[in-house]
Amino acid sequence: MRDYHLPPSKCIAMMKLLAFCLFIISLINIPIAEARIRHYKWEIKYEYRSPDCYKKLVITINGRTPGPTIFAQQNDTVIVEVKNNLLTENTAIHWHGIRQIGTPWFDGTEGVTQCPVLPGDTFVYKFVVDRPGTYLYHAHYGMQREAGLYGSIRVALPDGQSEPFAYDYDRSIILNDWYHKSTYEQAAGLSSTDFQWVGEPQSLLIQGKGRLNCSTANSPLKADVCNNTNPECSLYSMTVVPGKTYRLRISSLTALSALSFQIEGHNMTVVEADGHYVEPFVVKNLFIYSGETYSVLVKTDKDPSRNYWATTNVVSRNSTTPPGLAIFNYYPNHPRRSPPTLSPPGPLWNDVDSRFNQSLAIKARKGHIHSPPATSDRVIVLLNTQNEVNGTRRWSVNDVSFNLPHTPYLIALKENLLHTFSQTPPPEGYDFANYNISIDQEDNNGTTSDAIYRLQFDSTVDIILQNANSMVAEVSETHPWHLHGHDFWVLGYGRGKFDRINDPKKYNLVDPIMKNTVPVHPYGWTALRFKADNPGVWAFHCHIESHFLMGMRVTFEEGIERVGKLPSSIMGCGETKHFREP
């Protein structure tokens, strides 16, 4: 056998080649974060359900309410095929908290970004979830949200990345209030000249479940209508393992109620709000308003031989609605085993200071602060008022109550159909000197309009939400305002009338939290700032269903010339009927 020897130069070259090959092989084993496509097919229809033991028609998604949770990772594309089987109703679905960058036509806001989805039709929504966090989806047509058409969106970080806080398990909880009257009955009463207020909800639901006491309801209900033995209305039970830390993603989609949420004997550490990290702070009860989402950390470090109550109750209204109950189930106790204690009472409904102080406590987490622009280019003050307009009771902004046009704004603006809505700009303030926010107003001078605010693209806009007395003596309601297509910086809260000279000097420009939904407290103000940098047309409105229906909303346009070609699927109503491709 001959002995072969390579020259040293060739040995070195081969060793380098081998090292390069090993490097390439190692790359193959490195996990690379790739955006995925998440595909969902939904059938929306009416079904009889008894979420609080009372049987009524509700809107389900694939037979469920709340609907299926959408799970995705940052930068994934979500595709949802929605089949409208409501038979006699249109629909549209809004992806609450998803900014729809590059896809403003899939925001799901009927009358603003699309025509409604007709009965029997299928509509395909397609959008990118560009930020991790806790979000929602819900109907944005009439009052369908409160009929059960809602659910959660949970967006995780890409593989290999971690949150700035540690936990063992992740759970989602949606809080809701529940009416027994149909949305048709409610809407008819609200829009009638013989005004009929919707009243207080009959129940509070935790993750779609509650329990009305059928025998002690306003009048005893027949067993075929209300049955406390129905397994559909067994209390929601969250099973937890002792000695662990749980991330609870708590959201509210109430039709009317501001809520407090608490877990008997357990503190909660707030770490996220509307998809943004919060400088952690501890609460015994979490105040939450319709459209808001929070993440809290809860340690299961209590006596493991028993279960505990999780409860929610109405605040900000002197409500007759009983608390909502759920079971915080310590394994291995039976999940239906009632805690040995009475459910703890929540905070006082009229404790405004506690709610105000929690709002002030929510700041951006150190290391995750997105600094706002130091100044703004435009300031719009929105006075929240109640008015009589042509004999009907309305909610208004600066004495103007909003009406939707028949042709969606996004299409009208892009296709130059400007005659389809008013071109007179809405007011950017009110009579600051003479308007007294502390007294009930006669307010018979209200008007209606479908005009919108046109914003200069990439400008910085301040919004001042100013609360006031309603048309009922000594009543100023809490209004949660939600902005589509953006997050905004919450610069400050205040009591009384906003001082345009001195209050801006107190703005938090150091570590303001960014959110998409924020309350304006009774007789107070809330200051927001956002960049008009997302081309499209975006709704901004009170998230209380009846207030929204009664006109408490405005619309912003920005960069419409930068919006791409509109899909024909969003057309088919108003003056766009001939635009839709077969």
C-alpha positions as CSV (number, residue, x, y, z in Angstrom):
1,M,0.0,0.0,0.0
2,R,1.3,3.3,-1.0
3,D,1.4,6.2,1.5
4,Y,0.0,9.4,0.1
5,H,1.1,12.8,1.6
6,L,-0.4,16.2,0.6
7,P,1.7,19.3,0.5
8,P,1.1,21.6,3.5
9,S,-0.5,24.3,1.4
10,K,-3.2,21.9,0.1
11,C,-3.8,20.6,3.7
12,I,-4.5,24.1,4.9
13,A,-6.8,24.8,2.0
14,M,-8.8,21.6,2.7
15,M,-9.0,22.5,6.4
16,K,-10.4,25.9,5.5
17,L,-12.9,24.3,3.1
18,L,-14.0,21.8,5.8
19,A,-14.4,24.6,8.3
20,F,-16.6,26.5,5.9
21,C,-18.7,23.5,5.3
22,L,-19.2,22.9,9.0
23,F,-20.2,26.6,9.3
24,I,-22.8,26.2,6.6
25,I,-24.2,23.1,8.3
26,S,-24.4,24.9,11.6
27,L,-26.5,27.6,10.0
28,I,-29.0,25.1,8.9
29,N,-29.7,24.3,12.6
30,I,-30.1,27.9,13.6
31,P,-33.8,28.6,14.1
32,I,-34.8,31.4,11.8
33,A,-37.9,33.4,12.5
34,E,-40.1,33.1,9.5
35,A,-43.5,34.8,9.1
36,R,-46.3,32.3,8.7
37,I,-49.8,32.4,7.2
38,R,-52.5,31.7,9.7
39,H,-55.7,30.6,7.9
40,Y,-59.2,30.6,9.6
41,K,-62.6,29.7,8.1
42,W,-65.6,31.0,10.1
43,E,-69.3,30.6,9.7
44,I,-71.3,33.3,11.4
45,K,-74.9,32.5,12.3
46,Y,-77.6,32.9,15.0
47,E,-78.1,30.0,17.4
48,Y,-80.0,29.7,20.7
49,R,-77.7,29.8,23.7
50,S,-77.9,30.3,27.4
51,P,-74.7,31.9,28.5
52,D,-76.2,33.2,31.8
53,C,-78.9,30.5,31.9
54,Y,-81.4,32.7,30.0
55,K,-82.1,31.3,26.6
56,K,-81.9,33.7,23.7
57,L,-80.6,34.1,20.1
58,V,-76.9,34.9,20.0
59,I,-74.4,35.2,17.2
60,T,-71.8,32.4,17.1
61,I,-68.7,31.8,15.1
62,N,-68.4,28.1,14.2
63,G,-70.9,27.4,16.9
64,R,-69.1,29.3,19.7
65,T,-69.3,32.6,21.6
66,P,-66.8,34.0,22.4
67,G,-65.5,32.9,19.0
68,P,-62.2,31.1,18.4
69,T,-59.0,32.7,19.6
70,I,-56.7,33.8,16.8
71,F,-53.1,32.7,17.6
72,A,-50.2,34.2,15.7
73,Q,-46.7,35.4,15.9
74,Q,-45.4,38.9,15.2
75,N,-45.3,39.6,11.4
76,D,-47.5,36.6,10.6
77,T,-50.2,37.1,7.9
78,V,-53.7,36.3,9.2
79,I,-56.4,35.2,6.7
80,V,-60.0,34.9,7.9
81,E,-62.7,33.7,5.5
82,V,-66.0,34.9,7.0
83,K,-69.2,33.3,5.7
84,N,-72.2,35.4,6.7
85,N,-75.0,32.9,7.5
86,L,-77.1,35.4,9.6
87,L,-79.7,35.1,6.8
88,T,-81.3,38.5,7.3
89,E,-78.4,40.7,8.5
90,N,-75.3,42.2,7.1
91,T,-72.1,42.1,9.1
92,A,-68.5,43.3,9.3
93,I,-65.6,42.4,11.7
94,H,-63.1,44.8,13.1
95,W,-59.6,43.6,14.2
96,H,-59.3,45.7,17.3
97,G,-55.8,46.9,18.0
98,I,-54.4,45.7,14.6
99,R,-53.1,48.8,12.8
100,Q,-53.7,47.5,9.3
101,I,-50.6,49.1,7.9
102,G,-50.9,48.8,4.1
103,T,-54.3,47.2,4.4
104,P,-56.7,49.9,5.5
105,W,-59.6,48.2,3.6
106,F,-59.5,45.2,6.0
107,D,-60.0,47.2,9.2
108,G,-63.6,45.9,9.2
109,T,-65.4,49.1,9.9
110,E,-68.7,49.2,7.9
111,G,-69.3,52.6,6.3
112,V,-65.8,53.7,6.9
113,T,-63.5,51.2,5.2
114,Q,-65.9,48.7,3.6
115,C,-69.4,47.9,2.6
116,P,-71.0,45.3,4.8
117,V,-70.9,41.6,4.1
118,L,-74.3,40.6,2.8
119,P,-76.2,37.5,4.0
120,G,-74.9,34.4,2.2
121,D,-71.7,36.1,1.1
122,T,-68.1,35.2,2.1
123,F,-65.6,37.9,2.7
124,V,-61.9,37.3,3.1
125,Y,-59.9,39.5,5.5
126,K,-56.1,39.4,5.1
127,F,-53.7,41.4,7.2
128,V,-50.3,41.3,9.0
129,V,-50.1,41.4,12.8
130,D,-47.0,43.6,13.1
131,R,-46.7,43.8,16.9
132,P,-46.9,41.2,19.8
133,G,-49.6,41.7,22.4
134,T,-53.2,41.1,23.4
135,Y,-55.9,42.2,20.9
136,L,-59.5,41.6,20.1
137,Y,-61.9,41.1,17.2
138,H,-65.6,42.0,17.2
139,A,-68.5,42.9,14.9
140,H,-68.6,46.5,13.7
141,Y,-72.1,46.5,12.3
142,G,-75.1,47.8,14.2
143,M,-75.0,46.4,17.8
144,Q,-73.9,42.9,16.8
145,R,-70.9,42.9,19.1
146,E,-73.1,42.6,22.1
147,A,-75.0,39.7,20.5
148,G,-72.0,37.5,20.9
149,L,-69.8,38.2,17.8
150,Y,-66.4,38.7,19.4
151,G,-63.2,37.0,20.4
152,S,-59.5,37.3,21.3
153,I,-56.3,37.8,19.2
154,R,-53.1,36.7,20.9
155,V,-49.8,37.7,19.1
156,A,-46.6,36.1,20.4
157,L,-43.0,37.2,19.9
158,P,-41.0,35.4,17.2
159,D,-39.2,32.2,18.2
160,G,-36.1,32.9,20.2
161,Q,-37.3,36.2,21.7
162,S,-38.8,36.7,25.2
163,E,-40.9,39.1,27.1
164,P,-39.4,41.4,29.7
165,F,-41.2,39.4,32.4
166,A,-41.4,35.7,33.2
167,Y,-44.4,33.4,33.6
168,D,-45.2,29.7,33.3
169,Y,-48.6,29.7,31.7
170,D,-50.7,32.0,29.5
171,R,-54.5,32.4,29.6
172,S,-57.0,34.8,28.0
173,I,-60.2,36.1,29.6
174,I,-62.8,38.3,28.0
175,L,-65.2,40.2,30.3
176,N,-68.6,41.2,28.9
177,D,-72.0,42.4,30.0
178,W,-75.2,40.7,28.7
179,Y,-78.6,41.9,27.8
180,H,-81.7,39.7,27.4
181,K,-83.4,42.1,24.9
182,S,-82.3,41.7,21.3
183,T,-80.1,44.3,19.7
184,Y,-83.1,45.2,17.4
185,E,-85.2,46.1,20.4
186,Q,-82.5,48.1,22.0
187,A,-81.6,50.0,18.7
188,A,-85.3,50.8,18.1
189,G,-85.7,52.3,21.6
190,L,-82.5,54.4,21.2
191,S,-83.5,55.8,17.9
192,S,-87.1,56.5,18.6
193,T,-88.6,59.9,19.3
194,D,-90.1,58.1,22.3
195,F,-86.6,57.5,23.6
196,Q,-86.2,54.2,25.5
197,W,-82.8,53.7,27.2
198,V,-81.3,50.2,27.1
199,G,-81.1,50.1,30.9
200,E,-78.6,48.1,32.9
201,P,-77.4,44.7,31.6
202,Q,-78.9,41.6,33.2
203,S,-75.6,39.8,33.7
204,L,-71.9,40.0,33.6
205,L,-70.0,37.2,31.7
206,I,-66.5,35.9,32.3
207,Q,-65.2,34.2,29.2
208,G,-68.8,33.9,27.9
209,K,-70.2,32.4,31.0
210,G,-72.4,33.7,33.8
211,R,-75.3,32.6,36.1
212,L,-78.5,34.5,36.5
213,N,-80.6,33.4,39.4
214,C,-83.7,32.4,37.5
215,S,-85.9,32.4,40.7
216,T,-85.0,35.8,41.9
217,A,-84.9,37.6,38.6
218,N,-87.2,40.7,38.2
219,S,-90.0,38.1,37.9
220,P,-89.5,34.3,38.1
221,L,-88.8,33.0,34.6
222,K,-90.2,29.9,33.1
223,A,-87.9,26.8,33.1
224,D,-87.9,26.6,29.3
225,V,-86.5,30.2,29.2
226,C,-84.2,30.3,32.2
227,N,-82.8,27.1,33.7
228,N,-80.0,27.2,36.4
229,T,-79.3,23.5,35.8
230,N,-78.3,24.1,32.2
231,P,-74.7,23.0,31.8
232,E,-74.2,25.9,29.3
233,C,-74.2,28.4,32.2
234,S,-71.9,26.6,34.6
235,L,-69.4,29.1,35.9
236,Y,-66.2,29.5,34.0
237,S,-63.4,27.7,35.8
238,M,-59.7,28.4,35.2
239,T,-57.5,25.5,36.5
240,V,-54.1,26.6,37.8
241,V,-51.2,24.6,39.2
242,P,-50.0,25.7,42.7
243,G,-46.6,27.5,42.9
244,K,-46.6,28.9,39.3
245,T,-46.9,32.3,37.7
246,Y,-49.8,32.9,35.3
247,R,-50.1,35.6,32.6
248,L,-53.8,36.5,32.4
249,R,-54.7,38.5,29.3
250,I,-57.8,40.3,30.5
251,S,-60.0,42.2,28.0
252,S,-63.3,43.9,28.1
253,L,-65.9,44.1,25.3
254,T,-68.8,45.3,27.4
255,A,-71.7,47.0,25.7
256,L,-72.1,49.6,28.5
257,S,-70.3,48.8,31.7
258,A,-67.0,49.9,33.1
259,L,-65.7,47.0,35.2
260,S,-63.5,46.0,38.1
261,F,-61.9,42.5,38.0
262,Q,-60.4,40.7,41.0
263,I,-59.2,37.3,42.2
264,E,-60.0,36.5,45.8
265,G,-56.8,36.7,48.0
266,H,-54.5,37.3,45.0
267,N,-52.6,40.4,43.9
268,M,-52.2,41.1,40.2
269,T,-49.1,42.8,38.6
270,V,-50.0,44.8,35.5
271,V,-47.3,44.3,32.8
272,E,-49.1,45.0,29.4
273,A,-51.8,47.4,28.1
274,D,-53.1,47.3,24.6
275,G,-50.0,45.5,23.3
276,H,-47.4,47.7,25.1
277,Y,-45.3,46.9,28.0
278,V,-46.2,48.6,31.3
279,E,-43.8,49.6,34.1
280,P,-45.1,46.9,36.5
281,F,-47.4,47.9,39.3
282,V,-49.5,45.8,41.7
283,V,-53.3,46.0,42.1
284,K,-55.9,44.1,44.0
285,N,-58.6,44.9,41.5
286,L,-58.1,45.9,37.9
287,F,-60.3,48.6,36.4
288,I,-61.0,48.0,32.8
289,Y,-63.1,49.8,30.2
290,S,-64.7,48.5,27.0
291,G,-62.1,47.9,24.3
292,E,-59.1,47.8,26.6
293,T,-56.8,44.8,27.0
294,Y,-54.3,44.1,29.9
295,S,-51.9,41.4,30.9
296,V,-51.4,40.8,34.6
297,L,-49.2,38.3,36.4
298,V,-50.7,36.2,39.1
299,K,-48.8,33.9,41.5
300,T,-50.6,30.8,42.6
301,D,-49.1,30.8,46.1
302,K,-52.2,30.5,48.3
303,D,-53.7,27.6,50.2
304,P,-53.9,24.8,47.5
305,S,-56.6,22.8,49.3
306,R,-59.4,25.1,48.1
307,N,-60.6,27.1,45.1
308,Y,-61.0,30.9,45.0
309,W,-63.5,33.3,43.4
310,A,-62.7,35.5,40.4
311,T,-65.2,38.2,40.1
312,T,-66.1,41.3,38.1
313,N,-68.5,44.1,39.0
314,V,-69.8,47.3,37.5
315,V,-68.2,50.6,38.4
316,S,-68.9,54.2,37.3
317,R,-72.7,53.4,37.2
318,N,-75.0,52.8,40.1
319,S,-75.9,49.5,38.4
320,T,-78.4,46.8,39.4
321,T,-76.4,44.2,37.5
322,P,-75.1,41.4,39.9
323,P,-71.4,40.6,39.9
324,G,-70.0,38.1,37.4
325,L,-68.4,35.0,39.0
326,A,-65.8,32.5,37.9
327,I,-63.8,29.9,39.8
328,F,-60.0,30.1,40.2
329,N,-59.4,26.4,40.4
330,Y,-56.3,25.2,42.3
331,Y,-55.4,21.7,40.9
332,P,-56.2,19.0,42.0
333,N,-59.5,20.4,43.5
334,H,-62.5,19.7,41.3
335,P,-63.0,22.6,38.9
336,R,-66.7,22.9,39.8
337,R,-66.0,23.0,43.6
338,S,-67.3,26.3,45.0
339,P,-64.9,28.2,47.2
340,P,-65.7,28.0,50.9
341,T,-66.2,31.8,51.2
342,L,-68.7,34.3,49.9
343,S,-67.5,36.1,46.8
344,P,-65.7,39.2,47.8
345,P,-67.4,42.6,47.1
346,G,-65.7,44.8,44.5
347,P,-64.8,48.4,44.9
348,L,-67.5,51.1,45.4
349,W,-69.1,52.0,42.1
350,N,-68.6,55.7,42.6
351,D,-65.0,55.6,43.8
352,V,-63.7,57.8,41.0
353,D,-60.4,58.5,42.7
354,S,-59.2,54.9,42.5
355,R,-60.1,54.6,38.9
356,F,-58.4,58.0,38.1
357,N,-55.3,56.9,40.0
358,Q,-55.0,53.6,38.1
359,S,-55.1,55.6,34.8
360,L,-52.2,57.8,36.1
361,A,-50.2,54.7,37.2
362,I,-50.0,53.2,33.7
363,K,-46.6,54.2,32.3
364,A,-44.4,52.7,29.6
365,R,-41.9,50.1,30.9
366,K,-38.3,51.2,31.2
367,G,-36.3,50.0,28.2
368,H,-39.5,49.9,26.1
369,I,-40.4,53.6,25.9
370,H,-41.4,55.0,22.6
371,S,-40.9,58.8,23.0
372,P,-43.6,61.0,21.7
373,P,-42.9,64.1,19.5
374,A,-42.2,67.0,21.8
375,T,-44.9,69.2,20.1
376,S,-47.9,68.8,18.0
377,D,-49.0,70.3,14.7
378,R,-52.7,70.4,15.4
379,V,-54.9,70.3,18.5
380,I,-58.5,69.0,18.2
381,V,-60.7,69.3,21.3
382,L,-63.7,66.9,21.4
383,L,-66.4,67.9,23.9
384,N,-68.5,64.8,24.8
385,T,-72.1,66.0,24.9
386,Q,-75.6,64.7,24.8
387,N,-78.2,66.5,22.6
388,E,-81.7,66.5,21.3
389,V,-81.6,66.5,17.5
390,N,-84.9,66.6,15.6
391,G,-86.7,65.1,18.6
392,T,-84.3,62.2,19.2
393,R,-81.7,61.8,21.9
394,R,-78.2,61.7,20.6
395,W,-74.6,61.5,21.8
396,S,-72.4,64.1,20.2
397,V,-69.0,65.6,19.9
398,N,-68.9,69.4,20.0
399,D,-72.7,69.4,19.6
400,V,-72.4,67.4,16.4
401,S,-73.8,63.9,16.2
402,F,-72.2,61.6,13.6
403,N,-74.1,59.8,10.8
404,L,-72.5,57.4,8.4
405,P,-72.9,58.0,4.7
406,H,-74.1,55.3,2.3
407,T,-70.8,55.1,0.5
408,P,-67.8,54.1,2.7
409,Y,-65.3,57.0,3.2
410,L,-62.3,55.0,2.0
411,I,-63.9,54.3,-1.3
412,A,-65.4,57.8,-1.7
413,L,-62.1,59.5,-1.1
414,K,-60.0,57.1,-3.2
415,E,-62.5,57.2,-6.1
416,N,-63.2,61.0,-5.8
417,L,-66.9,60.6,-4.9
418,L,-66.7,63.6,-2.6
419,H,-70.3,64.5,-3.1
420,T,-71.4,61.5,-1.1
421,F,-70.6,63.2,2.3
422,S,-70.4,66.7,3.6
423,Q,-67.3,68.7,2.8
424,T,-67.8,71.2,5.6
425,P,-65.1,70.5,8.2
426,P,-66.4,69.4,11.7
427,P,-65.7,71.8,14.6
428,E,-62.3,71.4,16.3
429,G,-63.5,72.8,19.7
430,Y,-66.4,74.4,21.5
431,D,-67.3,77.6,23.3
432,F,-64.4,77.2,25.9
433,A,-65.2,80.5,27.7
434,N,-68.9,80.0,28.3
435,Y,-69.7,76.3,28.3
436,N,-70.2,75.0,31.8
437,I,-69.3,71.3,31.9
438,S,-70.7,70.8,35.4
439,I,-74.4,71.4,34.8
440,D,-77.0,69.5,32.8
441,Q,-77.5,71.2,29.4
442,E,-80.7,71.7,27.5
443,D,-78.7,71.1,24.4
444,N,-81.5,71.4,21.9
445,N,-79.1,73.0,19.4
446,G,-77.4,69.8,18.3
447,T,-76.9,68.9,14.7
448,T,-75.9,65.8,12.7
449,S,-73.2,65.5,10.1
450,D,-71.2,62.9,8.2
451,A,-68.1,65.3,7.7
452,I,-64.6,64.1,8.6
453,Y,-61.3,65.5,9.8
454,R,-58.7,65.7,7.1
455,L,-55.2,65.3,8.6
456,Q,-51.9,66.2,7.0
457,F,-50.0,63.1,6.4
458,D,-47.2,62.4,8.9
459,S,-48.3,65.3,11.1
460,T,-48.6,65.1,14.9
461,V,-52.1,65.5,16.2
462,D,-53.3,66.1,19.8
463,I,-56.8,65.1,20.8
464,I,-58.3,66.5,24.0
465,L,-61.3,64.5,25.2
466,Q,-63.4,66.7,27.4
467,N,-66.1,65.2,29.5
468,A,-69.2,67.1,30.7
469,N,-72.6,66.7,32.3
470,S,-75.1,64.7,30.3
471,M,-78.8,65.8,29.9
472,V,-79.4,64.1,33.2
473,A,-78.7,66.2,36.3
474,E,-75.4,65.4,38.0
475,V,-74.4,62.6,35.6
476,S,-71.2,62.6,33.7
477,E,-70.5,59.2,32.3
478,T,-67.2,57.4,31.7
479,H,-66.5,57.1,28.0
480,P,-63.8,54.7,26.6
481,W,-62.5,56.1,23.3
482,H,-61.0,53.7,20.7
483,L,-58.8,54.8,17.7
484,H,-58.6,52.6,14.7
485,G,-55.3,52.3,12.7
486,H,-53.0,53.8,15.4
487,D,-51.7,53.7,18.8
488,F,-51.5,57.0,20.6
489,W,-49.5,58.4,23.5
490,V,-51.6,59.1,26.6
491,L,-50.1,62.4,27.7
492,G,-52.3,63.1,30.7
493,Y,-55.6,63.0,32.6
494,G,-57.2,65.8,34.5
495,R,-60.3,66.9,36.5
496,G,-62.6,69.7,35.4
497,K,-62.2,71.8,32.3
498,F,-59.0,71.4,30.2
499,D,-56.9,74.5,30.5
500,R,-55.4,75.1,27.0
501,I,-52.6,77.2,28.4
502,N,-51.5,75.5,31.6
503,D,-52.4,71.8,31.3
504,P,-50.1,71.0,28.3
505,K,-47.2,72.1,30.5
506,K,-48.0,69.0,32.7
507,Y,-48.0,66.5,29.9
508,N,-46.0,63.3,30.5
509,L,-43.4,63.4,27.6
510,V,-41.0,61.1,29.5
511,D,-42.6,57.7,29.7
512,P,-46.2,57.9,28.4
513,I,-47.9,54.6,27.7
514,M,-49.2,53.9,24.2
515,K,-52.7,52.6,23.8
516,N,-55.5,52.3,21.3
517,T,-58.4,52.7,23.9
518,V,-58.5,55.1,26.8
519,P,-61.2,56.4,29.2
520,V,-62.2,60.0,29.8
521,H,-63.4,60.1,33.4
522,P,-66.5,61.9,34.7
523,Y,-66.1,65.7,34.5
524,G,-62.5,65.3,33.4
525,W,-60.3,65.3,30.4
526,T,-57.8,63.0,28.7
527,A,-55.0,64.2,26.3
528,L,-53.7,62.0,23.5
529,R,-51.1,62.4,20.8
530,F,-50.6,60.4,17.6
531,K,-48.8,60.5,14.3
532,A,-51.0,60.6,11.3
533,D,-48.7,58.2,9.4
534,N,-50.9,55.4,8.4
535,P,-52.6,56.1,5.0
536,G,-56.3,55.4,5.2
537,V,-59.6,56.5,6.8
538,W,-59.9,55.7,10.5
539,A,-62.8,55.7,13.0
540,F,-62.4,57.2,16.5
541,H,-65.4,56.6,18.7
542,C,-66.8,55.8,22.1
543,H,-66.7,52.0,22.6
544,I,-70.0,51.9,24.4
545,E,-72.4,50.3,21.9
546,S,-75.4,52.5,22.6
547,H,-73.3,55.7,22.5
548,F,-71.7,54.6,19.3
549,L,-75.1,53.9,17.7
550,M,-76.3,57.3,18.9
551,G,-73.6,59.2,17.1
552,M,-70.6,59.5,19.5
553,R,-67.8,59.2,16.9
554,V,-65.6,61.0,14.4
555,T,-63.5,59.9,11.4
556,F,-60.0,60.9,10.4
557,E,-58.4,60.8,6.9
558,E,-54.7,60.8,6.3
559,G,-52.5,60.2,3.2
560,I,-55.4,58.9,1.1
561,E,-53.2,59.5,-2.0
562,R,-50.8,56.9,-0.7
563,V,-53.4,54.1,-0.4
564,G,-53.0,51.4,-2.9
565,K,-55.6,49.9,-5.3
566,L,-58.8,49.0,-3.4
567,P,-60.0,45.5,-3.6
568,S,-63.4,45.2,-5.2
569,S,-64.6,42.9,-2.4
570,I,-65.1,46.0,-0.1
571,M,-67.5,47.6,-2.6
572,G,-71.1,47.0,-3.5
573,C,-73.1,49.6,-1.5
574,G,-74.0,53.3,-2.0
575,E,-72.4,54.6,-5.2
576,T,-70.0,51.7,-5.4
577,K,-72.5,49.0,-6.6
578,H,-71.2,49.1,-10.1
579,F,-67.5,49.0,-8.9
580,R,-67.7,45.4,-7.6
581,E,-66.3,42.8,-9.9
582,P,-68.4,39.6,-10.4
